[in-house]
């Protein structure tokens, strides 16, 4: 019976200390350390907006790592016909400039088919 009371007391003390530390940390202005989970930010640096009549198409170069030109993907969106769908046309892992060249060439192909494309 004494053992049970002692265990209960120890558990209560641990909970109390934990709570007291949290309250003390708030009073002292101590913040929790930042989370160690890191998200890789995807950035889109180049976008072509193309229109023909009532249709809109978009060509985007998506970079996997901010500040690095590879790896990259050239994504094509048919915004009016298939909203939300992404078609990856090309991908480069090692060759810098490949995605930019492919996106530019594809926008020129759309222009040759009568589309009007801008690169804002």
N, C-alpha and C positions, 0 to 999 in steps of 0.2 A: 504494500500500500504506500509506503514512503517512496519507493521507486517511482510509482505512477505519479505521485504528486511532484516529485523532482523533475520528471520528464515533462510534465505539464508546465511547470514553472520555467524550465529551460526553453521550451517552445514559445511560451508567452514572452519571455525576455528577448528572444531572437526577433519576434514580430515587433516588439516594442522598439528595439534598437534600430531595426530597419526603418520603421516609421519615423523615429527621432532623427535619423540621419537624413531622410528625405526632407523633413521639415527644416532641419538645420541647413541643408544645402540650399533650400529656397531662400532662407533668411540671409545667407552669406552670398547669394547671387551666383552660386555654382551651378553650372549647367551640365547636363549629361553629355558624355562624349558623342561626337557625331556617329551616325550609323556607318557600318563598314560596307554596306551594300553600295556598289557603284554601278550606275546605269551608263551604258555607252550612248552618248548623244549622237543621233544621226542628224546630219545637216544637209540641206539642199542648197547648193550654191548657184546652179544654173537652171533656169526654167524658160521654156518656150511656150507661149500661149498661141494656139492656132485656131482660126475660125473659118467656117465656110457655111454660108447661109445661116441657119439656126444651130449649127453644130459647133461644139467646142472640143478641142483636143489639147492635151498638155504633154510636153516632154520635159522630164526632170532628171537631173543628175543627182543621185543620192550618194553621199560619202559616208562610209561606215564610221570613220574616226574624224572628229573635228580637227582641222588643221592638216590633214593628210589627203592627198589626191587619189590614193589607192588604199584599200579596195574601194571600188565604186560600181554603181549600177546605173544604167539608163532605163528609166521607167516611162511608160507610155499610158496615158489615161484618155479614155473616151468619155469625157465628163457628161455629155448630154445623152449618149446612147447607153452607156454602162457605168452609171455613177458609182464611185467607190471601188471599182475593179482596177487592179494594177497589172499591167503586162510588162515584165522585165525583158527588154529587147537585147541588151548587151550587159556584160559584167567584166570587169578587169580586176585582177588581183595584184599584178606587178607592173603593168605598162602605164606609166604616167601619160596623161593626155588622151588616152584611148577613148574614154567615155565622152570627153568634150568633143573630140572629132566625130564620133558616131552620132551624138545628139545634133550637132551642127549639120552634118550630112543628111540626117533624117528630116530635119526641119526644112532643108532645101528641097528634098524630095516632095514633101507635102506642098511646098510653094509651087513646085512644077506641076502638081496635080490641081492647082487652083486655090489652095488654101492661103490665107493671109496669116503669117506668123510674126510675132514680136518677141523680143527678148528683153523684158523690162529690167 
